[in-house]
Amino acid sequence: MPINDIKKPFQYEKIPLENIKDYKKKDKARNTAGTVKRIWSYLAREKLMLTLVILMVVASSALSLLGPYMVGMAIDDYIVKQDPSGLGMLLVWLIVVYLGHSLSIFLQNYWMVGIAQNTVYSLRENLFHQFHRLPISYFDKRQHGELMSRITNDIDNVNNTLNQSVIQIFASILTLIGTVVVMLSLSPLLTVVTMIIIPLMFIGMRWITRRTGPLYKLQQKDLGELNGYVEETVSGQHVVKTYSQEKRVIGEFKERNAKLQHTGFWAMTISGFIPKVMNMLNFLSFGLIALVGGILAINEMITVGVIVIFTEYARQFTRPLNELSNQFNILLSAVAGAERVFNVIDEEQEETDEGKARELVETRGHVKFDDVRFGYEDTPILKGINFEAEPGETVAFVGHTGAGKTTIINLISRFYNYDAGKITLDDVDIKDIKRSSLRRHMAFVLQDTFLFYGTIRENIRYGRLDATDEEILEAAKNANAHEFITRLPGGYDTILDQDGSGISQGQKQLITIARAILANPSILILDEATSNIDTVTELKIQDALKHLMDGRTSFVIAHRLNTIQEADKIIMLEHGEIIEQGSHESLIAQRGRYYGLYKGQLKEHA
């Protein structure tokens, strides 16, 4: 592909200034004050360190005011009066003041870095904990990369702002107040002249910040969407390349990247007006002070030293305003990121266990569905499901995609709560059993294997963290995985990445079966665990599954009917309803829908 097709010149006019109001309406912060208050609640946990930082900020602000005042004193009291000894002593004190000013700034920055790190540590920890309290449905509806952006980019944005902005904002406010007080004590008239620029500053800052606020929020949103798309395409590279979709993927990335580029361009361009406006007002202020101060000095109403002090204070007066303006824009960006983080933290968590819910010490695995109904939002999925699984039985679910097979499994494991009817385990409503306790008695072997980064030993031990190496070895042998593991260069200590690179799909599945065997569950859930596996490995997997299913209540989702012929009960689902159920032989004898599906698969493999 030619390079020009990948990147074209940036077209600034794609987001004209007059359209920024549309972004403001769409991405206006819902609760900026509330978000700032919540950030402060995290900062307030570091009361001692914050107190020290505040003391250093007060000291640095006071010393920054004292320096120019001493320079003015040097002119009036020592230079004009030609007193070199007094001037020398004052210069020594001036050096002490500026050294103290530098030390106080160093200490406040040093301590604030620690406060910021502790704050984002707590914030990141709370967000990560929240990820594990959210229901499965939350993750089903969102891009994982976009969620990752919350815990990385957004929190880093908050961290950078706390390190850079909080101290500067507080110091700027103190400096402004101190400067005005000292200026009024020296010359009220010159103070009024200096204050003429304040209304102009506020008008300019208001115009700028009203446009940058929504743009910073939109920038964070676009960044999250871009991260989500990148994560999705990187994870699906095999599919992208298999279907030769590289050009389309690059095109879609360009669109998202350009959207982020355009938003960032206007946010930075408009916020970049701030120093230009402030410099112009600074020059105006200096000119007014020189003009009015000169007239007052000629008439002996003030001294030359006062004019020098005012000139320096005018710079110090506009500098805090400039810093406040700049830091306010940075703060808006951080608030936008923090709001996205708090939006996740505030999401409705997985329903808490009922007050009477109890621990499940042991179970026989007797599961019963009694007129169970369930729907996603307003769409009914299951409509009056009735069946029973005796302890140790194998129940298989068959049916076309969308029939409700996976939904039944999600209800048994309480990833979702049913709307009506009743599901019992050993004659106890599963709503009366704590979720964590219920799931400890279950193990899942899914079609899509998932291995964590780490050794094979660690991946198997995930089924039971207190398992010994001998128990892991025994589980691997029962899963028919021991043989291939020992042939690997590192054996059980071979490092696997998340995708399990270096081993086959069937070998990954054997590891997950070993993990399930180690967990020693009472209830087993299998979701087409032998699909897309070669014949030899499939035989090994089926043999391992027989060992795993022995004596356990097992629920199997099957697409290939030849894998479930030995099931005690086969349930045929269609549009959320059970249309047939029974053993393989009885369903074949009925010559109903199951019989037609079975014959159809036989013809496909003939």
Buried (B, 14 or more C-beta within 10 A) or exposed (E): EEEEEEEEEEEEEEBEEEEBEEBBEEBEBEEBEEBBEBBEEBBEEBEEBBEBBBBBBBBBBBBBBBBBBBBBBBBBBBBEEEBEEBBEEBBEEBEEBBEBBEBBBEBBBEBBEEBBEBBBEBBBEBBEEBBEEBBEBBEEEEBEBBBBBBBEBBBBBBBBBBBBBBBBBBBBBBBBEBBBEBBEEBBEEBBEBBBEBBEEBEEBBEEBBEBBBBBBBBBBBBBBBBBBBBBBBEBEEEEBEEEEBEEEBBEEBBEBBBBBBBBBBBBBBBBEBBEEBBEEBBEBBBEBBBEBBEEBBEEEEBBBBBBBBBBBBBBBBBBBBBBBBBBBBBBBBBBBBBBBBBEBBEEEEBEEBEEEBEEBEEBBBBBBBBEBBBBEEEEEBBBBBEBBBBBBBBBBBBBEEEBBBBBBBBBBBBBBBBEEBEBBBBEBBBBBBBBEBBBBBBBBBBBEBEBEEBBBBBBBBBBBEEBEEEBBBBBBBBBBBBEBBEEBEEEBEBEBEEBBEEBEBBBBBBBBBBBBBBBBBBBBBBBBBBBEBEEEBBEBBBEBBEBBBEEBBBBBBBBBBEBBBEBBBBBBBBBBBBBBBBBBEEBBEEEBBBBEBBEEBEEEEE
